[in-house]
Amino acid sequence: MKKTLIMGALGVLMSFPVMAASWPTEKPIRIVHGFSAAAATQMLAQDIAEQLHAKVGATVYVEPRPGAGGNIGADVVAKSAPDGYTLYVATSATQAINPLIYRKLPFDTQKDFAPISILGDVPNVLIVNKNLPVNTLADFVALAKSQPGKLHYGSSGNGTSMHLAAEQFKMAAGVDIQHVPYRSSGTAVTDLMGGQIDAMFHQVPAVIGMIQSQNLKALAVTTRERVEALPDVPTVGETYPGFESMTWYGLFAPAGTPEAIVQQVNQVVTAALKGDLGRKLLAIGITPRPSSPEQTAAAVSSDSAHWKVVVDRVGVHLD
């Protein structure tokens, strides 16, 4: 198990006098996420760890628990003690999509987690192999229509936000492109660069460097507005009005975590999102969304309703 350690002596934060005497103690805080150490969730968890170290003097480490579309990490958190020493960087996929596509989950995303804050909204971007003879979304659609079923797109697995974004696009554009699910998005990107597949919808932060270095072509982003970090890349909606397919990252704890701890972590995190951390996220394509626990819970509920329509239309279900 790979862990990223961020060590620090126990300190006292004057802004939180009530809880500082009892939390955190010398016991380390772990931040779990359900994806690989190369995923954007790892980076965000490290950023949160640094903030907690700086603001409450805690010893914090990041624990990736990848597998099953994020469900392994979610299950670890759901079964952890609600004592403030386990936090969870989740995604809209783990909290809103997975309950719709997995027939059996050992946890309830609505009941087994205490929401803390949404961290940021994350666009997908349609990327293609740099040698594919297209330069615009219109070019790609024309190529796909001229070769029905011949182009292949990758994703990080069936039912993931990458898969569902591509299926939404297929319906909007009326194209027939074949899905190739991978065990990880990194493997899919490697094959995309090598020409084994032609395209994929990928979350911006993990591929922005490859786009900027021109190792991949970016044709369109899936948000309503253009992404600040990729201002020259149009939205899918500019060609297909109304199209939007966006995910988010959020911070949670096990259900039953004391409200005072939830509020303390929320204050640390939302302050960071309004400051330097927020500016860092904007630079890599994530739009910060500091939220209250109540707003975070509402986001899970509304996203569940949104994705249910897409999942039902695509018809994907997993055991």
C-alpha positions in Angstrom: 0.0 0.0 0.0 1.5 3.2 -1.1 1.3 6.1 1.3 2.3 9.7 1.1 3.4 11.0 4.5 3.1 14.6 5.5 4.5 14.7 9.0 4.2 17.5 11.5 4.1 18.2 15.2 0.8 18.7 16.9 -0.2 22.3 17.0 -3.0 24.6 18.2 -5.0 26.8 15.8 -6.4 29.9 17.5 -9.3 30.0 15.1 -10.7 26.7 16.4 -10.3 26.9 20.2 -13.2 24.5 21.0 -11.9 21.5 19.1 -8.1 22.1 19.3 -7.9 20.6 22.8 -9.4 17.3 21.7 -8.8 17.0 17.9 -6.4 16.4 16.4 -4.3 14.4 18.9 -1.0 12.9 18.1 -2.9 10.2 16.2 -2.3 10.7 12.4 -5.1 11.5 10.1 -5.4 9.5 6.9 -7.0 10.7 3.7 -8.3 7.8 1.6 -9.2 7.9 -2.1 -10.3 5.1 -4.4 -7.9 5.5 -7.3 -4.2 5.1 -8.1 -1.4 7.2 -6.8 -1.1 8.7 -10.3 -4.7 10.0 -10.2 -5.8 13.6 -9.7 -7.5 12.5 -6.4 -4.0 11.8 -5.1 -2.9 15.3 -5.8 -6.0 16.8 -4.2 -5.6 14.5 -1.1 -2.0 15.7 -0.7 -3.2 19.3 -1.0 -5.8 18.8 1.7 -3.2 17.0 3.9 -0.8 20.0 3.6 -3.6 22.4 4.6 -4.6 20.4 7.6 -0.9 20.1 8.6 -0.4 23.9 8.3 -3.7 24.9 9.9 -4.3 22.4 12.7 -0.8 20.9 13.1 -1.9 17.4 12.3 0.2 14.5 11.1 -1.6 13.5 7.8 -1.0 10.8 5.2 -2.6 9.9 2.0 -3.8 6.3 1.3 -4.8 5.3 -2.2 -7.1 2.3 -2.2 -7.8 1.7 -5.9 -10.1 -0.7 -7.5 -13.7 -1.4 -8.6 -14.3 2.1 -9.9 -13.4 3.7 -6.5 -15.6 1.4 -4.5 -12.8 -0.2 -2.6 -11.7 3.1 -1.2 -15.3 4.1 -0.4 -15.9 0.9 1.4 -12.8 1.4 3.6 -14.0 4.8 4.6 -17.6 3.7 5.2 -16.4 1.1 7.6 -13.9 3.3 9.4 -14.4 4.8 12.9 -16.1 8.2 12.7 -13.5 9.9 14.9 -12.1 12.5 12.6 -9.0 10.5 11.7 -10.3 9.2 8.4 -11.2 11.6 5.6 -12.1 10.7 2.0 -11.5 12.4 -1.3 -14.4 11.2 -3.4 -15.8 11.9 -6.9 -19.2 12.3 -8.3 -18.6 8.9 -9.9 -18.1 7.2 -6.5 -20.9 9.0 -4.8 -23.5 9.4 -7.5 -22.8 7.2 -10.5 -21.6 3.9 -8.9 -24.8 3.3 -6.9 -26.7 3.4 -10.2 -24.5 1.0 -12.1 -23.4 -1.5 -9.4 -26.1 -3.9 -8.4 -24.6 -4.6 -5.0 -22.6 -2.2 -3.0 -21.5 -2.8 0.6 -22.2 0.8 1.6 -24.8 3.5 1.0 -23.4 6.7 -0.4 -26.3 8.7 1.0 -26.1 7.3 4.5 -22.6 6.1 5.2 -20.7 9.3 4.6 -20.6 12.7 6.2 -20.2 15.4 3.5 -17.7 18.1 4.2 -17.2 20.2 1.0 -17.2 19.9 -2.8 -13.6 20.6 -3.8 -14.0 21.5 -7.4 -15.8 20.9 -10.7 -13.9 18.8 -13.2 -14.4 18.9 -17.0 -13.7 16.1 -19.3 -11.9 16.9 -22.6 -12.2 15.0 -25.8 -8.6 14.0 -26.7 -7.4 12.2 -29.8 -4.1 10.7 -31.0 -1.9 13.5 -32.4 -1.7 11.7 -35.8 -5.5 11.3 -36.3 -6.4 13.4 -39.3 -8.7 15.8 -37.4 -8.2 19.2 -35.8 -11.7 20.1 -34.7 -14.8 18.5 -33.2 -16.5 18.8 -36.6 -13.6 17.0 -38.3 -13.9 14.2 -35.7 -17.6 13.8 -36.2 -17.2 13.7 -40.0 -14.5 11.1 -39.7 -16.6 8.9 -37.4 -19.6 9.2 -39.7 -17.6 8.2 -42.7 -16.3 5.1 -40.9 -19.2 3.8 -38.7 -17.9 1.5 -35.9 -14.3 1.8 -37.0 -13.0 4.4 -34.5 -12.4 3.3 -30.9 -12.4 5.3 -27.7 -11.0 4.3 -24.4 -12.1 4.9 -20.8 -11.1 3.9 -17.3 -13.9 1.3 -17.2 -17.5 0.6 -17.8 -19.8 3.1 -16.1 -17.1 5.6 -15.3 -17.6 9.3 -16.0 -15.3 9.0 -19.0 -17.4 6.2 -20.4 -20.7 8.0 -19.8 -19.4 11.3 -21.2 -18.5 9.5 -24.4 -21.9 7.8 -24.6 -23.6 11.1 -24.1 -21.5 12.5 -26.9 -22.3 9.6 -29.2 -26.0 10.3 -28.7 -25.6 14.0 -29.3 -23.5 13.7 -32.4 -25.1 10.6 -33.8 -21.9 8.7 -34.3 -20.9 5.1 -33.9 -17.6 4.7 -32.1 -16.6 1.6 -30.2 -15.8 1.5 -26.5 -12.6 -0.1 -25.2 -12.7 -0.2 -21.3 -9.4 -0.2 -19.5 -8.5 -1.0 -15.9 -7.0 2.5 -15.5 -7.1 5.7 -17.3 -3.3 5.9 -17.4 -3.2 2.7 -19.5 -5.8 4.0 -21.8 -3.9 7.3 -22.3 -0.7 5.3 -23.1 -2.6 3.3 -25.8 -4.1 6.5 -27.1 -0.7 8.1 -27.6 0.5 4.9 -29.2 -2.4 4.8 -31.6 -4.0 1.6 -30.3 -7.2 3.6 -29.8 -8.3 6.8 -31.4 -9.9 9.0 -28.8 -11.1 9.3 -25.2 -12.9 11.7 -22.9 -10.5 12.3 -20.0 -10.6 14.6 -17.0 -8.6 17.7 -17.8 -6.1 17.8 -14.8 -4.3 14.5 -15.7 -3.8 15.2 -19.4 -3.4 19.0 -19.6 0.4 18.7 -19.7 0.2 16.3 -22.7 -2.2 18.7 -24.4 0.0 21.7 -23.8 3.1 19.7 -25.1 1.1 18.7 -28.2 1.4 15.0 -27.5 -2.4 14.8 -27.7 -4.9 16.9 -29.5 -7.8 18.4 -27.5 -10.9 18.9 -29.6 -13.6 20.0 -27.0 -14.3 20.2 -23.3 -17.6 19.0 -21.8 -18.5 22.0 -19.6 -21.0 24.7 -20.5 -18.2 27.3 -20.5 -14.7 27.1 -21.8 -12.0 26.0 -19.3 -9.8 28.7 -18.0 -6.7 26.5 -18.3 -7.5 25.6 -22.0 -9.1 28.8 -23.3 -8.6 27.9 -27.0 -10.4 24.6 -26.7 -14.2 25.0 -27.5 -17.0 23.3 -25.6 -19.0 20.4 -27.1 -22.0 22.6 -26.4 -20.8 25.2 -29.0 -21.5 22.5 -31.6 -24.3 20.6 -29.8 -26.2 23.1 -27.7 -27.1 22.0 -24.2 -24.4 19.4 -24.0 -22.7 19.1 -20.6 -21.0 16.3 -18.8 -19.0 17.3 -15.7 -17.8 15.6 -12.6 -16.6 16.9 -9.2 -14.2 16.0 -6.4 -15.4 16.3 -2.8 -14.3 15.7 0.7 -16.2 13.4 3.0 -15.8 11.5 6.3 -17.5 8.4 7.8 -21.1 9.0 8.9 -21.2 9.9 12.5 -18.0 12.0 12.5 -18.6 14.7 15.1 -20.2 17.8 13.6 -17.6 20.1 15.2 -14.8 18.2 13.4 -16.7 18.3 10.1 -17.1 22.1 10.5 -13.5 22.6 11.4 -12.2 20.7 8.4 -14.8 22.5 6.2 -13.4 25.9 7.4 -9.8 24.9 6.6 -10.7 23.5 3.2 -13.0 26.2 2.0 -10.6 28.9 3.0 -7.9 27.2 1.0 -10.2 26.8 -2.0 -10.9 30.6 -1.9 -7.1 31.3 -1.8 -3.9 29.7 -3.1 -5.3 26.2 -3.5 -8.2 27.5 -5.6 -5.8 29.3 -7.9 -3.7 26.2 -8.2 -6.7 24.1 -9.2 -7.8 26.7 -11.8 -4.4 26.4 -13.5 -4.9 22.7 -14.1 -8.5 22.9 -15.2 -10.5 22.4 -12.0 -13.0 25.1 -11.0 -13.0 25.4 -7.2 -16.4 25.0 -5.5 -16.1 25.6 -1.7 -19.3 24.3 -0.2 -21.1 23.8 3.1 -21.8 20.2 4.2 -25.4 20.8 3.3 -24.6 22.0 -0.2 -22.3 18.9 -0.6 -25.1 16.6 0.3 -27.4 18.3 -2.1 -24.8 17.9 -4.9 -24.8 14.2 -4.4 -28.6 14.0 -4.5 -28.9 16.2 -7.7 -26.1 14.4 -9.5 -27.7 11.0 -8.7 -30.8 12.2 -10.5 -28.8 13.6 -13.4 -26.7 10.5 -14.0 -29.7 8.2 -13.6 -31.1 9.5 -16.9 -27.8 8.8 -18.6 -27.2 5.4 -17.0 -30.7 4.3 -17.9 -30.2 5.5 -21.5 -26.9 3.7 -21.9 -28.1 0.6 -20.0 -24.8 -0.1 -18.2 -25.0 -2.3 -15.0 -22.3 -4.1 -13.2 -22.1 -6.8 -10.5 
